[in-house]
Amino acid sequence: MLWSAFLIGFFGSFHCIGMCGPIALALPVQKKNRFNLVSGRVLYNVGRAATYSAIGLVFGLVGQSLSLAGFQQSVSIAAGILMLLMVLLPSKYSQRLYLLKPAYGFTNFLKRKFGVLLTRKSVSSIFLIGLLNGFLPCGLVYIAAAGAIASGDSMAGAIYMFIFGMGTFPIMLIVSVAGNFISLKVRKTINKAIPAFMVILAFLFILRGMNLGIPYVSPQLQQSEVRDDAVICH
């Protein structure tokens, strides 16, 4: 389901304009020419994707451990349910799923670092801004992380989250280069469609975990073979 990672990133990037757009627009430029402007913005987005990939590696490792224990199907169903909760619950309740008190302190730390790095005009500072930007608390990132866990493999989780980052790349690059050209009306229309897409995706994860033997939608997972191999190794 790697395609779902790109779609989450692409459609979610219209939401990202409001949160990460100001950071992208404020990125420094070494010398004011078109090449430096574009290359700096590309580097910023690569930094974000690199952080997402590292997050995916960690969550994929968790999913791998659960998969080896025979819980891959349950993890996929749980990931789907988590997506549904984040989309369908009122915002004042859904935010409690991920906005814990330690996150506020970490967000403030990131904001201070952004303030320092934005005053510098170096290639490394632009890349670091992208790396740090990837750690900002975001519901879409957590949904992608749930997909990384459901992948059941550390490398698959890293790839899943990297593709998610690449999904956000086109819109965020255009916005950072051309400015906030997408009208508020267009963004509102797309933002209204995002929850519907996320609900469909959540049901696909749930179906995947139900092991119904439907090609591409709910393929038969050979959990028993994994457990048999583990017994033979002992």
N, C-alpha and C positions, 0 to 999 in steps of 0.2 A: 504493500500500500504506500510505496514511496511517492506516488503521484499526489496523495492526500497532503503530504508535507508541503509540496510546492503550492497547492491550492490554498492551504491555510495561510501560507506566507503572502501569496499574491493578493488575495481578497482582504486579508488582515492588514496589508500595508496601507490601505486607504484609511484605516483606523490609526495606523502608526503616524500618519501625517500630523495629527493633532498632538501626539505625545513626543515623538522624536523629531518631527519636522523642524521645530525651532533650533534644535542642536545641529541638525544638518545644514540649516541655512546660516548658522553662525560659524561654521567651520572656517579656520583661517586659510589664507592663500599666500604661498611664499612669494611668488611674483605674479602680478596680475596679467596673466595670459590664459588663453583657452585651455592649453594643454595642462598646465598646473592646476587649473580649476577642476577639470574633469578627472585627472589622475588622482588628485587628492580626495575627491568624493568617492571614486572607485575604491581607494585604499580604505576609507572610512567604512564602507559597506563590507569589504572583505574582512575587516576587523570584527564587525558584528557577527558575520557568518562564522568566523573562527571561534568566537565565544559560544555561539549556539552549538557548534560542533562539539566543543569540550563538554558543555552541559549534557548534550545527547549521549556522549561517551559514558558519563557517570550514570545517567538514568538508564541507558541501555545495559550497563553492567548490572544494575539492580534487577532489570527485567531478565537478564541472562541467568542470574542466580535463582530467580523465581521459576524460570522455565526449566532449569535443571532439576528443580524440586517438584516439577510436575504441575506448576500453577500457571502456565502460559495462557491457557484458555480463560482462567479466572481473571488474570491481569488484563487481558483484552476487554473483557466485559466490564471490569472495574474502571478502566480508562474511558470507555464509552459512557458509563454512568456519571463519571466525574465531569466529562464534557457537557452532558445534559444539565447537570446541576449548575455549572458555571454560566450556562446560557439561559436557562429557564427560571432560576431563582431570582427574586428581586435583587437589584444591585447592592442594597444595604446588607443582604445576607450572603450573596455570592462573594463579595469582597473579603468576607471573613475566612473564606477558603484559602486565601493566599496573602492577604495583607496582615501579617502578624507583626507584633510590636518590634521585634528585631529588624524587620524589613524597613521600617521607617528610619532607624539609625543608619542602616546601610545605604539607603537612598540619599540621605543627607550627606554621607561620606562621598558618594559618587558625584553629587552636585558640586561639592567643594573641589573635587579633582577636575571636573569639567571646567570650572571657572579658571583654574590655573592653566590647564592645557589649551584652552581657547585663546589665551593671550600669547601663546607661542606660535611661531610660523615655521614649523619643521615637519618633515615627513613622518617622523616617529610620533610626534604629538597627535597628528591626525589619525594614525593607526591606533594609538592608545585610546583615543576618544571612542573609536569604533569598538574596541575591545571592551571598554567599560560600559558603553551603551548597551551591549548585549546582556549585561547583568541587571538592567533596570527591571523592576517588578512589572510584569505584563501578563494579563490573562491569556493572551494568544500564545505566548512563550510556554506557559504552563500546559496549555492544551497540546502543543507540539511535544512537550516533554512527556506527556501521558502517552503519546504515540510512540516515543522513543522507548519507553518502558515496555509497551506492548510488542515492540519489535523482537524482544527476547534475546538480543545480542548486543554486545557493547559497540562493535564496529557498525552494525546496522543502525543503532541508536544515534551514533555520531553522524552517519551519512544522512539519516532522516532529518536531524536538526540542521545540518548544513544545507540540505535542499530547501528546508523551511526558510533559512536565511536568504538563499538564492531567490526564493519566491518573493521576498520583500525587496529584492535588489532593484528591479526595473522602476517601480514607482518612486522609491526613496532616492534613487540616483537622479531621476528626472526632476523631482522636487528640489533636491539640493543644488542642482545646476541651474534650472530655469526658474526657481522660486515657487511659491505656492500658487501654481497656475490652475489647479483643480478647484472648481467652484464649490462653495459650501453646500449648494443644492445637490450637486453630483455626489459629494461625499456622504451626505445624509441618506441619499437613495441607496447607495452601496452599503452603508452601515446597517440599514434596515434589512438588507438581504443576507448579511453575514450570519446572524443567528440561525436563519433557516438552513444555510449551508452547514453550519456546525452541528445542527440537530441531525441532518442526514448523515454526516460523517460519524457522529456518535453512534447512530444505529448500525452503521457499517462495522464499527469496532465491536459492538455487541454481537452482531451476527457472526463476525469472524471468530469470536470466542465460543460461540455455540457449537462449532464443529459439525456443521450440517452437511458437509461434503459438496457444497455448491462452488464450482470453480470461480476463482477470483473474488468472490464475495464471502464465502464461508468454507474455505478449503479444509479437507480432513487433515488434522494435525496428528502426527504419529507420536503422541506422548508416551505410549507404552513402549515404543522402541527405545526412547531415551532412557526410561527407567530400567529396561532390560540391560542396556549397555552399561549402566551404572552398576548393576549387580554383577555383571561379568567382570568388570574391572576390579571388584573387591575379591 
